[in-house]
Amino acid sequence: MNKRTKLVIALAVAGMSVLGSIAVLALPDPPDAGPPHEPPQRDMPVDKPTRQAVIDGVIANLNRAYVFPDKAALIEKDLRQRMSRGDFDAIDSAEKLAETLTDDLQSLTHDKHLEIRYFEHAVPAGQGDDPSPQEQADEALHQKQVNYGFANVGRLHFNIGLLDLHAFGRPQQAAERIAAAMTLLGDTDALIVDLRECQGGDPDTVMLLASYLFDKPTHLNDIYFRTENHTEERWTTASVPGRRYGQARQLYVLTSSDTISGCEDFAYALKNAGRAKIVGETTAGAAHAGSPQRLSEHFMMFVPSGRPINPVTHGDWEGVGVAPDIKTSAKKALDAAQLAILEQMLPAQTDPMRKDDMQKHIDELR
């Protein structure tokens, strides 16, 4: 799967997870997906009626729910003009049709969550609504296998804490892991949160972890829903189920170009709240949330219907990503964050031997 199709998080095998009133997972992988370098499924031929039905479904879903109605109208105009010119007439492959439409939509909107997918096996009617019991069971098993996104908790030299997250899992299961992690990290002198391999997740878990890193309720990123014409305010909580880390100690967040969606939410919110410094690469730039919708028996699309609104920037990171405060390669980001932390710690160090050791480590990191 390439970066475009690996949009948000690989937590759910079925990909139909609804998080409160918002679904943030991308479309599911086709069944029987093969290895990354082999065709994951058999293609199928498409004719003019099939192309017409898929494109009509895309237009209808965008006009109904896409977060920017004006862009939906422009997309409709563009697609209908292209159909009238016969631009799609030569496409006789289902895979090619899905790829072409996805490229067209993303080129018009720069929205990385906007995607059309083909499925060899028929998509049941109603797919894209509530997940089936089997889908829920598959998701629960996969989340357990990836430990709800918690890859590693550790302590680096000079008492710097490290929290390595590959996803923000469901709050029901992630909450106890966050509490345990923050207890283990509670006596560290600074903290690094590593999101370089983080593929998104549940916005409620983003807020839960962020709540440990502030001293009082703090307004972070809101979410506007077009279909409900409603904005949901997002604040950190006044209390947490565990040991609060607080906001006095240094906090650095590591990012890569693969850091995406909910993980970008965390980085963007903490950066603009003045709580964290971002180190590494500009993130993927996928901010919008929504849900999968069935277009036809073999086609689905992901329709972004919600967008974040930051109280500081009054915008989000869609299409541009979260820019680092300290720009470096993802590979060097951990060293760069340690260097920045130690350079701030060094002047206050009173133990001559420890200060000398710290200076040597700074020189090595440079």
VEXZABA-944761 format. One line per 3 residues: their letters; for each residue x, y, z of C-alpha. Coordinates in steps of 0.5 Angstrom, whole numbers. Layout:
! VEXZABA-944761
a	X/Y/Z; ... .
***
This chain:
! VEXZABA-944761
mnk	0/0/0; 3/7/-2; 3/13/3 .
rtk	-4/16/-1; -8/9/1; -5/9/8 .
lvi	-8/15/10; -10/15/17; -8/8/21 .
ala	-8/1/20; -12/-1/26; -18/-4/23 .
vag	-18/-9/18; -25/-7/16; -23/0/16 .
msv	-30/2/18; -29/5/25; -33/11/27 .
lgs	-30/15/33; -36/18/37; -39/22/31 .
iav	-33/22/27; -30/17/23; -22/18/22 .
lal	-20/11/18; -19/11/11; -22/6/6 .
pdp	-21/-2/8; -16/-6/4; -19/-10/-1 .
pda	-20/-17/2; -14/-22/0; -9/-17/-1 .
gpp	-2/-19/-3; 5/-17/-1; 6/-10/-2 .
hep	10/-11/-9; 5/-16/-12; -2/-14/-15 .
pqr	-7/-15/-9; -13/-17/-12; -15/-18/-19 .
dmp	-18/-12/-24; -24/-12/-27; -27/-9/-34 .
vdk	-31/-3/-33; -36/0/-39; -39/6/-40 .
ptr	-45/5/-35; -41/3/-30; -36/9/-30 .
qav	-42/13/-31; -45/10/-24; -39/11/-20 .
idg	-38/18/-22; -45/20/-21; -44/17/-14 .
via	-38/21/-13; -41/27/-15; -47/26/-10 .
nln	-43/24/-4; -39/30/-5; -45/35/-6 .
ray	-48/32/0; -43/31/5; -36/34/3 .
vfp	-33/39/8; -33/45/3; -39/45/-1 .
dka	-36/50/-6; -30/45/-8; -36/40/-9 .
ali	-39/44/-14; -33/45/-18; -31/38/-18 .
ekd	-38/36/-20; -37/42/-26; -30/39/-28 .
lrq	-32/32/-28; -38/33/-32; -34/37/-37 .
rms	-29/31/-37; -35/26/-38; -38/30/-44 .
rgd	-31/31/-47; -30/23/-47; -24/24/-42 .
fda	-26/17/-39; -28/13/-45; -21/10/-46 .
ids	-21/7/-38; -23/0/-38; -20/-2/-32 .
aek	-23/-2/-25; -17/0/-22; -15/5/-27 .
lae	-22/8/-26; -21/9/-18; -14/11/-19 .
tlt	-15/16/-24; -21/19/-20; -17/19/-14 .
ddl	-12/23/-17; -17/28/-20; -20/29/-14 .
qsl	-14/30/-10; -11/35/-15; -17/39/-15 .
thd	-17/39/-7; -11/37/-5; -15/33/0 .
khl	-11/27/2; -17/24/5; -21/24/-1 .
eir	-20/17/-4; -24/12/-9; -22/5/-8 .
yfe	-24/-1/-12; -26/-8/-9; -25/-15/-13 .
hav	-30/-18/-8; -37/-15/-8; -38/-9/-3 .
pag	-45/-11/1; -50/-6/1; -50/-2/7 .
qgd	-43/-2/7; -40/4/10; -45/5/15 .
dps	-44/2/22; -39/-4/22; -41/-11/22 .
pqe	-40/-15/29; -35/-19/25; -31/-12/23 .
qad	-32/-10/30; -28/-17/32; -23/-16/27 .
eal	-21/-9/29; -21/-11/36; -16/-16/35 .
hqk	-12/-12/30; -12/-6/36; -10/-11/41 .
qvn	-4/-14/36; -1/-7/35; -2/-6/43 .
ygf	-7/0/41; -1/4/38; 4/4/44 .
anv	10/2/41; 15/3/47; 16/7/53 .
grl	23/8/56; 28/13/59; 34/16/55 .
hfn	41/18/58; 40/24/63; 33/22/65 .
igl	30/24/58; 23/20/57; 21/17/51 .
ldl	14/15/49; 14/12/42; 7/12/39 .
haf	5/8/32; -2/10/33; -8/13/38 .
grp	-12/7/39; -19/7/42; -19/11/49 .
qqa	-23/5/52; -16/1/52; -11/6/51 .
aer	-13/10/57; -10/5/62; -4/5/57 .
iaa	-3/12/57; -4/12/65; 1/7/66 .
amt	6/10/61; 6/17/64; 7/14/71 .
llg	13/11/68; 15/18/65; 13/22/71 .
dtd	20/23/74; 24/25/68; 26/31/67 .
ali	24/32/60; 20/28/55; 20/26/47 .
vdl	14/24/44; 16/20/38; 11/20/32 .
rec	15/19/26; 11/12/25; 5/14/27 .
qgg	-1/13/23; -7/17/26; -13/14/30 .
dpd	-18/17/35; -18/24/36; -21/23/43 .
tvm	-15/19/45; -11/25/42; -14/29/47 .
lla	-13/24/53; -6/24/52; -5/32/51 .
syl	-9/33/58; -3/30/61; 1/35/59 .
fdk	-2/41/61; -3/44/68; -11/46/67 .
pth	-16/45/61; -13/48/55; -17/49/48 .
lnd	-14/45/43; -17/44/36; -24/44/35 .
iyf	-28/40/29; -33/43/24; -38/38/21 .
rte	-41/40/15; -47/35/15; -49/37/22 .
nht	-47/44/21; -44/44/28; -37/45/31 .
eer	-35/41/37; -30/44/42; -24/40/44 .
wtt	-21/42/51; -16/38/55; -19/35/61 .
asv	-19/38/68; -17/31/71; -13/25/68 .
pgr	-14/18/71; -6/17/73; 0/22/74 .
ryg	-1/29/70; 6/30/67; 4/38/67 .
qar	7/43/62; 13/46/66; 18/41/63 .
qly	21/41/56; 17/37/51; 19/35/44 .
vlt	15/31/39; 18/28/33; 15/28/26 .
ssd	16/25/19; 13/26/12; 9/19/14 .
tis	6/22/21; -1/23/19; -8/25/21 .
gce	-9/24/28; -2/24/30; -1/31/26 .
dfa	-7/33/30; -3/32/36; 3/35/34 .
yal	-1/41/31; -5/43/37; 1/42/42 .
kna	6/46/37; 0/52/37; -1/52/44 .
gra	6/53/46; 7/47/49; 12/43/45 .
kiv	17/44/40; 17/39/33; 23/36/31 .
get	24/33/24; 20/33/17; 14/36/15 .
tag	8/32/16; 3/28/11; -2/34/11 .
aah	-8/30/12; -13/34/17; -20/32/14 .
ags	-24/27/18; -30/23/15; -33/16/13 .
pqr	-33/11/8; -39/11/3; -41/5/-2 .
lse	-41/8/-9; -43/1/-13; -42/-6/-12 .
hfm	-35/-6/-13; -33/2/-11; -33/6/-5 .
mfv	-30/13/-3; -28/16/3; -32/23/4 .
psg	-28/28/9; -34/32/12; -31/35/18 .
rpi	-25/39/19; -21/42/25; -20/49/27 .
npv	-15/51/31; -16/57/36; -9/60/35 .
thg	-9/59/27; -16/59/26; -14/54/20 .
dwe	-11/47/20; -6/43/17; -9/40/11 .
gvg	-5/40/5; 1/43/8; 3/39/14 .
vap	5/41/21; 12/44/20; 18/43/25 .
dik	21/48/29; 27/44/28; 28/42/21 .
tsa	32/35/20; 31/28/17; 27/23/21 .
kka	33/19/22; 36/25/26; 30/27/29 .
lda	31/24/36; 39/26/36; 36/33/35 .
aql	31/33/40; 36/30/45; 41/36/43 .
ail	36/41/44; 34/39/51; 41/38/54 .
eqm	43/45/51; 38/48/55; 39/43/61 .
lpa	47/44/61; 47/51/64; 43/49/70 .
qtd	47/43/72; 51/44/78; 55/37/79 .
pmr	61/38/75; 62/31/73; 55/30/71 .
kdd	56/37/67; 62/35/64; 59/28/62 .
mqk	53/32/59; 57/37/55; 61/30/52 .
hid	54/28/50; 52/34/47; 59/34/43 .
elr	57/27/40; 50/29/38; 53/35/34 .
***
